[in-house]
């Protein structure tokens, strides 16, 4: 089981790296996460039925199929990540390998296993790399959500599963996005969306497993289309809804990331396949 | 046969002639030799300035290696009438720092995105020959720095701006500035130089005193404010730009937009020289010049008599109602031969 798991994680890292020609290093994340016993996640997971959805980027005929999956109802918190680094010292601030996290990794923590005073243990953990998020997810027996899964859930407002056609949908999210220092607020203090999922927009940006699978290159006027499945001559020409400013902001954020980056308002939540669903990712 | 030969020789000559004239045309638009001179020496940090100041002229120096450092931020500042606005900036100012280089200079541009930023930012300099004007190469999320290097090849006055999606929002919040690429030998010296950049703001109230970007108004292109240098009154009162009678004034005028074209005019002056759209063509005796969104113009004029000269976007509702107004204060001796109140001397 363990070997199989390592294999799968390594495999997915290889796949990821193959899809991202800009990242030269191929770190072995699996080796970084699995010496200690598995942690238990207490976060409630919400089942999302999946289906075909219209990605923000892509042609309007290219619906993407998303299998049913489970997603954490809220982001992972400082308190939970603290437990993780206690169990997996290699992910502590002073121990982490530079390849896996930049120099700002958890830099606001007082010490390796001490949250600063005034930082809410129930606020979303931020300032951590994709590698660290992925290792956490593995440690609790979950995985990071795929971009399509995250975006599928994010189409909902509080009332309907797909609110993208509502004018208020993007505007409200943009209003959330523009508030500074909102990452310090505790999770689950605002209403959940249609699925019962909290805090998709109002606290932090979130890592997804394949965050850089959609390359919005700057304003997407890069001369190099070779590694871009979207063939953007301008980000607006490849987006399905050019008034969805919230999505532009989100995708431009993702496009600016590298896997070892840590950002003050970037956190994550976990996802999981539905047992017996036959998906390779979490067997 | 002989006829045929003559014909083909003639044809060949004609073709050659055509080629020659093509080559000449090509040369006219090609980079000058100055552009391709190698930049030598240790890199130096370039002088950059906040509007309305500009850095010292480049003079007659050789090409250099220059380092330009810009910081992208999202900060509150006053926009008009004690109202605050959340500006997105280069170096905490709107417009961003004025950059002044020489053709042939090599520029290492550092774009750091403040750790407290919510969004990623980047820079597209219209002076750059390269993909996206550097936008992709400079893209930086909060807390990160991106660096790229370019050679300034075409003399002129160029806009730079953030090109992160959604671009109209980044520009609409104030992320633009100017970079001047002086020709070899420099622009002709003048007495006063100033940096003025127009941009319009589409706002809605977040609170009673804090405004923020309104996407609907931006899409409709209906701004609440059309401003010089990012603030109503930035060139009025104690902030007027100044010159003395007899001096020649050069204004580096840019327009960040994101949408409107400026009809730039100085009330009571005629532009002796206009570098049209910031390029190399100079026209004379111009009353009002177009400054496109994402474009520029350099205007020069000698001031002859004292007084206050009003700078406007001559689409005048913008000046009267939306803030596109500034002043140049000229001091010195009156010259009744040029202008005076009343009729001829009796």
Interface residues (C-beta under 8 A of the other chain):
Chain A: X104 X170 X171 X174 X177 X178 X179 X180 X181 X216 X217 X218 X219 X220 X221 X222 X223 X224 X235 X236 X243 X245 X248 X249 X251 X252 X253 X255 X256 X257 X261 X262 X263 X264 X265 X266
Chain B: X74 X86 X115 X116 X118 X119 X120 X122 X124 X131 X132 X133 X135 X136 X137 X138 X139 X140 X141 X142 X143 X144 X163 X164 X165 X166 X167 X169 X212 X213 X215 X219
